[in-house]
């Protein structure tokens, strides 16, 4: 399994005068090349996109608002190194050195050496894995099952159910309440419309704030931060993945009840496990079901599910699948 850095954002915050000069320069260089896109609204900012380095795996955005001017370099390391989005970049010492050199060269060339990588701040980084679950049908089944997890401690659903821009059959999205982390699982073939992605469940963990990034690396120069974070992609990814996805195989409720009742656990523990099983669909959240139980030994209850290799999240009656293997068995 490749645990990869898929995307990260570098941010430059020049003064208003410097920003105006940079944007003017970008417009002048784009004449006749159609590389600088039209203005659009994004998170309240007036944004212009320069595609000068798009083929090299770097998207450049000029964000103009009344309070702070920002130039963002949104970087895909796989593409910077000439790779493909489906074949994820596996960081190691040699290709990290190659990547940092390529990135420095692109920034130096773009700004004619007026700015360098060291002038930027690392503001976001996405860690990614591709899980091959065998078929598009299985991808959809896992997404529907994971949606039953609902809210997770420290996270809430990223999109409201009435949001018409989101197809809930294609993704499960959580946003940290204050931790600066996002978690997403989605159908890769639906996202990129490529048959080679059929059966690929894409999972991403995004550190979107400085406090989230600083948990794993000190606030030194961005090149060192990128190296530190890339080298520990697996550990950083699993920190969040394990908070969200309970271990154990998934079954229909009837089968899960049978596994619990036939186990060697004491009846009191069985009763607690069965109660949790009942509450999750009612509360539409594993976390809220645990809170409703108000059991000070809830960790022992969860460990009992682990011991049985059984997920407390069950497959709904409408589910075509009767059994789904634990995602941890693919890692």
C-alpha positions in Angstrom: 0.0 0.0 0.0 1.4 3.4 -1.0 0.7 6.2 1.5 1.3 9.3 -0.5 1.4 13.1 -0.4 -1.1 13.9 -3.1 -1.4 17.7 -2.9 -0.1 20.6 -0.8 -0.5 24.3 -0.8 2.3 26.9 -0.5 1.3 30.5 0.3 3.0 33.7 -0.3 1.6 36.9 1.4 3.2 39.9 -0.4 2.3 43.5 0.4 -0.5 45.1 -1.6 2.0 46.9 -3.9 4.0 43.7 -4.4 0.9 41.7 -5.1 -0.3 44.2 -7.8 3.1 44.1 -9.5 3.1 40.3 -9.5 -0.4 40.1 -10.9 0.3 42.7 -13.5 3.5 40.8 -14.5 1.5 37.5 -14.7 -1.1 39.2 -17.0 1.7 40.6 -19.3 3.4 37.2 -19.6 0.0 35.5 -20.4 -0.8 37.7 -23.4 -1.5 35.5 -26.4 -1.0 32.3 -24.4 -4.5 32.2 -22.7 -2.8 30.9 -19.5 -4.3 33.3 -17.0 -7.9 32.4 -16.3 -10.9 34.7 -15.8 -11.8 35.9 -12.3 -14.1 33.8 -10.1 -15.3 33.8 -6.5 -13.7 31.3 -4.1 -14.2 31.5 -0.3 -14.9 35.2 -0.5 -11.8 36.0 -2.4 -11.5 37.3 -5.9 -9.3 34.7 -7.6 -7.3 34.6 -10.8 -5.7 31.4 -11.9 -2.4 31.3 -13.8 -1.9 28.0 -15.7 1.7 28.7 -16.5 2.9 25.6 -14.6 -0.2 23.5 -14.8 1.4 20.9 -17.1 4.2 20.6 -14.5 1.7 19.8 -11.7 1.4 23.2 -10.2 -1.6 25.5 -10.1 -1.0 29.1 -9.3 -3.8 31.3 -7.8 -3.8 35.0 -7.1 -6.3 35.7 -4.2 -7.3 39.4 -3.9 -9.3 40.5 -0.9 -9.4 43.7 1.1 -7.5 42.3 4.1 -4.7 40.1 2.7 -3.3 39.4 -0.7 -2.2 35.8 -1.3 -0.4 33.9 -4.0 -1.0 30.2 -3.8 1.0 27.4 -5.4 -1.1 24.2 -5.3 1.3 21.4 -6.0 0.8 17.8 -7.0 4.2 16.0 -6.4 3.3 13.0 -8.6 2.8 15.3 -11.6 5.8 17.5 -10.8 7.9 14.3 -11.1 6.2 13.3 -14.3 3.9 10.7 -12.8 0.2 10.0 -12.9 -2.6 10.6 -10.5 -3.6 7.0 -10.3 -0.1 5.8 -9.6 0.6 7.6 -6.4 4.0 9.0 -5.5 5.8 6.9 -2.9 8.2 9.3 -1.1 11.7 8.3 -0.2 15.0 10.2 0.3 16.1 10.3 -3.4 12.8 11.3 -5.0 12.2 13.8 -2.2 15.5 15.5 -3.1 14.5 15.4 -6.8 11.1 16.8 -6.0 12.4 19.7 -3.8 14.9 20.6 -6.5 12.2 20.6 -9.2 9.9 22.7 -7.0 12.7 25.3 -6.3 13.5 25.6 -10.0 9.9 26.1 -11.0 9.4 28.8 -8.4 12.7 30.5 -9.2 11.8 30.5 -13.0 8.3 31.7 -12.5 9.3 34.7 -10.4 12.7 35.3 -12.2 14.4 34.7 -8.8 12.5 37.5 -7.0 11.0 34.9 -4.7 12.1 31.4 -3.7 10.5 28.4 -2.0 11.8 29.7 1.4 9.6 32.8 1.1 6.4 30.6 1.2 4.5 29.0 4.0 3.1 25.5 3.9 -0.7 25.9 4.6 -2.2 22.6 3.6 -1.1 19.0 2.8 -3.2 16.0 1.6 -2.3 12.4 2.4 -3.8 9.8 0.1 -4.2 6.1 -0.5 -5.9 4.1 -3.2 -7.7 1.0 -2.0 -8.6 -1.5 -4.7 -11.8 -3.1 -3.5 -12.3 -5.0 -6.7 -15.3 -3.4 -8.4 -17.3 -0.2 -8.7 -20.2 -2.0 -6.9 -17.9 -2.7 -3.9 -16.8 1.0 -3.9 -20.4 2.1 -3.7 -21.1 -0.5 -1.0 -18.3 0.7 1.2 -19.2 4.4 0.8 -22.8 3.7 1.8 -21.7 1.6 4.8 -19.2 4.3 6.0 -21.9 7.0 5.9 -23.5 5.1 8.8 -20.5 6.2 10.9 -22.0 9.7 10.7 -20.4 12.1 13.2 -17.1 11.2 14.7 -15.6 12.8 17.9 -14.0 16.0 16.8 -15.5 15.8 13.3 -18.9 16.7 11.6 -20.3 15.9 8.2 -18.8 18.4 5.7 -21.9 18.8 3.6 -25.5 19.0 4.6 -27.9 16.4 3.3 -29.8 18.9 1.2 -26.6 20.0 -0.7 -27.5 19.2 -4.3 -23.9 19.6 -5.4 -22.8 16.4 -3.6 -23.7 12.9 -4.7 -23.8 11.0 -1.4 -23.4 7.7 -3.3 -19.9 8.8 -4.3 -18.3 10.1 -1.1 -18.2 10.3 2.7 -16.8 13.6 3.9 -16.0 14.8 7.4 -14.6 18.1 8.5 -12.8 18.7 11.8 -14.7 20.9 14.3 -11.5 22.8 15.3 -8.6 20.5 14.6 -8.0 21.7 11.0 -8.3 18.2 9.5 -10.6 16.9 6.8 -11.3 13.2 6.0 -12.8 12.0 2.7 -13.5 8.7 1.0 -14.8 8.8 -2.5 -15.2 6.8 -5.8 -12.1 7.5 -7.8 -13.7 6.6 -11.2 -16.6 9.0 -10.5 -14.1 11.8 -9.7 -11.8 11.3 -12.7 -14.1 9.5 -15.2 -11.4 7.0 -16.1 -12.1 3.3 -16.3 -8.7 2.4 -15.0 -10.0 3.8 -11.6 -12.9 1.3 -11.5 -12.8 -0.4 -8.1 -10.6 2.2 -6.5 -11.7 3.7 -3.2 -9.7 6.9 -2.8 -9.1 8.0 0.9 -7.7 11.4 1.8 -6.6 13.0 5.0 -6.1 16.8 4.7 -4.2 19.0 7.2 -5.7 22.4 6.4 -4.4 24.6 9.2 -1.1 25.5 10.6 -1.9 23.9 14.0 -2.7 20.6 12.3 0.6 20.7 10.4 2.6 21.7 13.5 1.6 18.5 15.3 3.9 16.6 12.9 6.7 19.1 12.0 8.2 22.3 13.4 7.6 25.6 11.7 10.9 25.8 9.9 11.5 26.3 6.2 8.8 24.7 3.9 11.3 22.3 2.2 12.1 20.7 5.6 8.4 20.5 6.5 7.5 18.8 3.2 10.3 16.3 3.7 9.3 15.6 7.3 5.6 15.2 6.5 6.2 13.1 3.3 8.5 10.7 5.2 5.8 10.1 7.8 2.8 9.9 5.4 1.6 6.5 6.7 1.7 7.5 10.4 0.0 10.8 9.8 -2.7 9.3 7.6 -3.4 6.5 10.0 -3.7 8.9 13.0 -7.0 10.2 11.4 -8.1 7.1 9.6 -8.1 5.1 12.9 -10.2 7.8 14.6 -12.9 7.6 11.9 -13.1 4.0 10.6 -13.8 1.3 13.1 -12.0 -2.0 12.5 -13.7 -5.3 11.8 -15.7 -6.8 9.0 -19.1 -5.4 8.2 -22.3 -7.6 8.1 -26.0 -7.3 8.0 -27.5 -6.6 11.4 -28.9 -10.2 11.8 -25.5 -11.7 11.2 -23.8 -9.3 13.5 -26.2 -10.1 16.3 -25.6 -13.8 15.7 -21.8 -13.3 16.0 -22.1 -11.5 19.2 -24.6 -13.9 20.9 -22.5 -16.9 19.9 -19.3 -15.4 21.3 -17.7 -16.4 24.6 -18.2 -12.9 26.2 -20.1 -12.6 29.4 -23.8 -11.7 28.9 -23.4 -8.2 30.3 -20.8 -7.4 27.6 -23.0 -9.0 24.9 -25.9 -6.8 26.0 -23.8 -3.7 25.7 -22.6 -4.7 22.3 -26.1 -5.4 21.1 -27.3 -2.1 22.5 -24.6 -0.2 20.6 -25.6 -2.1 17.4 -29.2 -1.0 17.9 -28.3 2.7 18.6 -26.1 3.4 15.6 -28.8 3.4 13.0 -31.1 5.2 15.3 -28.6 8.0 16.1 -27.1 7.8 12.6 -23.7 8.1 14.2 -21.3 5.7 16.0 -20.1 8.6 18.2 -23.6 9.7 19.2 -24.6 6.1 19.9 -21.6 5.8 22.2 -22.6 9.1 24.0 -26.2 7.8 24.4 -25.0 4.6 26.1 -23.0 6.8 28.6 -20.9 3.8 29.5 -17.6 4.6 31.3 -16.2 1.4 29.9 -17.1 2.1 26.3 -13.5 1.5 25.2 -13.8 -2.2 26.5 -17.0 -2.5 24.5 -15.3 -1.3 21.3 -12.3 -3.7 22.0 -14.8 -6.5 22.2 -15.9 -5.8 18.6 -12.2 -5.7 17.6 -11.7 -9.1 19.3 -14.5 -10.6 17.2 -13.2 -8.9 14.0 -16.6 -7.3 13.8 -17.5 -3.7 13.0 -20.3 -2.1 15.1 -21.5 -0.5 11.9 -23.9 -2.8 10.1 -25.0 -3.0 6.5 -28.6 -1.7 5.9 -31.4 -3.9 4.7 -31.2 -2.0 1.4 -27.6 -3.0 1.0 -27.0 -5.5 -1.8 -23.9 -6.9 0.0 -24.2 -9.2 3.0 -20.5 -8.9 4.0 -17.7 -6.4 3.4 -14.1 -7.1 4.4 -12.6 -4.6 6.9 -10.7 -1.8 5.1 -7.8 -2.4 7.4 -7.2 -5.7 5.7 -6.4 -3.9 2.5 -3.7 -1.6 4.1 
